[in-house]
Amino acid sequence: MKRGRGFTLLELLVVLIILGLLAALVGPRVVGRLGKAKGEIARSQIALLEAALDQFRLDVGRYPTTEEGLRVLIEPPEDEEARSRWQGPYLKKRKIPVDPWGRPYHYRSPGEHGEYDLWSYGADGQPGGEGENADITSWD
């Protein structure tokens, strides 16, 4: 009698177990790197916003107030004197980026750590935290 040329159930189970072990070993490393990558993206975006804020200061003579926020990097301020000196928009895409977790960056001027503070609360959106949940700030 001829025997079929397919895989046996045992062979398929062995392959599935091997694939499961590989996924268990590689998966956490990939996810960990994704979290680190998002942190690096946030740091890069904060650096970009800092450069735009510095250019705004050179033109207008001051950093935006907390009330004006980052919006004045793409729209002229309401203050008539500042509006006359404004040379923006200061961001190429004329859009204020959100952090890699989809939330807006926080801005305060005058800041508690310098002339202004600019930060993201990380993956959890809460102050403090460690690892992927750590705050990413302009003053560190």
N, C-alpha and C positions, 0 to 999 in steps of 0.2 A: 504494500500500500504506500502511496506517495504522501510524504509529509509536507504541509504548507511551508512556504519560505518567509513567514512573518516573524516578528519578535515574540518571545514568550512573555508572559505576565511578569515573571521574575526579572527578566532583562529590563523591561520597562520600569519596574520599581527601582532597580539599582540606578538607572539613569536619572530618575526623578529625585532620588535621595542625594545623588551627587550634585545635581543642579540646586537643590535646596540648601545643601551645605555651602556651596559657592555663594549663593545669594546671601546667606546668613553672615558670611565672612566679609564680603565685598560691600554689601548694602550699607552698613553703618558708616563705613569709611567715605562712601560717596555722599551720604546725607551730611556727614560732618564737614566735608569740604564745601558743600553747597552753603551751609550756614556761615562758614568763614568767608566765602566769596561774597555773600550779601553784606557782611560787615565791611569788607574792602570796598565794595561799591558805595556804601554809605560814606565811608571816609573820603573817597574820591569826589562824591557829590558835595560834601561839606567843603572840601578844598576849592571846588569850582565856585560855590556860593561865596566863600570868603574872598576869592579874587574879584568877583562881581561887586561885593560890598566895599572892597578897597577902592575899586574904580569909582563907584558912587561917591565915596568920601572925597576922592581927589577932585571930582567935578563939583559937588554940592558943598563940600566943606564940613560935612558931618556924616555920621552913619545914620541909617533910617531909624526912626523911633520904633518902639515896640508896637504902637498903634499902626504905623505905616507898614510895618512888617516887611517881608520879602517882596511883597507886591510891587513896591517902588522900583524894583530891579527891571520890571517890564512895563510899568505904567508911570507916568510922571506924578510926582507928589502933588498934593493939593495946596501946600504952602507956596504962595506966589514967588517968593524969593528963591526957594529951592527949585521950583519948576523952571525958572529962567536959566538956571545953571545946569539943569539935568541934561545929560547927553546920551541917554539910554535909547533903546533897551540895552541892558548889560548882560543879558543871557541870549545866546545865539538863537535858540529855538523859541524865544519869546514865551516860554512856559516855565513856571517854577517846578522843579522836579519834586516828586514825593520820594520818601525813603524806599528801600527795596521791599519793605513789607506793606507798601501801599498807603502809608500815613504821611501827612505833611511834616516837614521839619519844624522844630520849635525855635523861635527867635525872640531875644530879649535885649533891649538896649535902653539905658546902660545895663551892662551885664554884671553878674556877681563875680565873674572870673576874668573880666577884661572890659574893653569898651562895649563889646556885645557878646552874647552867648548864643551859640547855634548848636542844636543837638537833635538826636533821634533817640527814642527810648528802646531801640532794638526790637527783636522779634516779638517779645511779649507786650510791647506798648506801655510798660509800666516803669517807673523810676527804679534805678538800681538793676540788679541781676548779674548773672555770670554767664560766661560763654556767649552763646548766640543771643541771650536775653540782655546782655550788658549794654549800657548806654554808650552811644558813640557821640563824642563831643568835639567842639572846636578848640577847647582849652587843654586837651591832653596831647 
